[in-house]
């Protein structure tokens, strides 16, 4: 089982990998003339990218939560209606 320390180390390593990827992309594209600027901006850029991904994930979860809530309410309502209808006497 993973403990919180291991999870923290994995997150930090993933963040470092993301920062290295962004640094490489910046050196090859935007900062060809001044590659030393790529390392200056790769840290903040990788932080903003990861926070944006987290925000989008939470937004999607919130939207899914609302849809699941509607489905649950509809399901419970239909179940209650079915129970009531089956317990009515037949003529």
Buried (B, 14 or more C-beta within 10 A) or exposed (E): EEEEEEEEEEEEEEBEEBBEEBBEBBBEEEBEEEEEEBBEBBBEBBEEBBEEEEEEEEEEEEEEEEEEEEEEEEEEEEEEEEEEEEEEEEE
